[in-house]
Amino acid sequence: MKKLLVAIAALGLTTSAALAQAPEFASVDTDGNGTISMEEGAAAGLEWTEDDFKAADANADGSLSEDEYKAAM
């Protein structure tokens, strides 16, 4: 049980560090159209799979709004 709690705590620290390093929406939205494409995210160094992107794309329009991006990060 103690090992499980330590693993969960470590995961939380890793997640928090990743969130702190997430680039601002405007810096990822390089074409300035108010949304982020999978390609823009990849160019910004975001390590997400197509499945990750689709899961974040709540309205399934093929891009992430600022709200969708923030929720995913």
C-alpha positions as CSV (number, residue, x, y, z in Angstrom):
1,M,0.0,0.0,0.0
2,K,2.8,2.4,0.9
3,K,4.4,1.8,-2.5
4,L,1.1,2.6,-4.3
5,L,0.8,5.8,-2.4
6,V,4.4,6.8,-3.2
7,A,3.7,6.0,-6.9
8,I,0.5,8.1,-6.9
9,A,2.3,11.0,-5.3
10,A,5.2,10.8,-7.8
11,L,2.7,10.8,-10.6
12,G,1.0,13.9,-9.2
13,L,4.4,15.7,-9.1
14,T,5.2,14.7,-12.6
15,T,1.8,15.9,-13.9
16,S,2.1,19.2,-12.0
17,A,5.6,19.7,-13.5
18,A,4.2,19.0,-17.0
19,L,1.4,21.5,-16.5
20,A,3.8,24.2,-15.4
21,Q,5.8,23.7,-18.6
22,A,2.8,23.7,-21.0
23,P,3.2,26.6,-23.4
24,E,0.7,29.4,-23.5
25,F,-2.2,29.0,-25.9
26,A,-1.2,32.0,-28.0
27,S,2.4,30.7,-28.5
28,V,1.1,27.4,-29.8
29,D,-1.6,29.0,-32.1
30,T,1.0,30.2,-34.6
31,D,-1.4,31.1,-37.3
32,G,-3.5,33.2,-34.9
33,N,-6.8,31.8,-35.9
34,G,-7.9,31.1,-32.3
35,T,-7.5,27.4,-32.5
36,I,-4.7,24.9,-32.3
37,S,-4.3,22.1,-34.9
38,M,-2.5,18.8,-34.2
39,E,0.3,20.2,-36.4
40,E,0.7,23.4,-34.4
41,G,0.8,21.4,-31.2
42,A,3.5,19.1,-32.6
43,A,5.5,22.0,-33.9
44,A,5.4,23.6,-30.4
45,G,6.9,20.4,-29.0
46,L,3.7,19.0,-27.4
47,E,4.0,15.3,-27.1
48,W,0.5,14.1,-27.8
49,T,-0.8,11.3,-29.9
50,E,-3.7,11.6,-32.3
51,D,-5.9,9.9,-29.7
52,D,-4.8,12.4,-27.1
53,F,-5.7,15.2,-29.5
54,K,-9.1,13.7,-30.4
55,A,-9.9,13.2,-26.7
56,A,-9.1,16.9,-26.0
57,D,-11.2,18.1,-29.0
58,A,-14.5,18.1,-27.1
59,N,-16.6,19.3,-30.1
60,A,-14.8,17.1,-32.6
61,D,-14.1,20.0,-35.0
62,G,-10.5,19.0,-35.6
63,S,-8.9,21.7,-33.6
64,L,-8.6,22.8,-30.0
65,S,-10.2,26.0,-28.7
66,E,-8.4,27.8,-25.9
67,D,-10.8,26.2,-23.4
68,E,-10.2,22.7,-24.8
69,Y,-6.4,23.3,-24.7
70,K,-6.5,24.5,-21.1
71,A,-8.7,21.6,-20.1
72,A,-6.2,19.1,-21.7
73,M,-3.2,20.7,-20.1
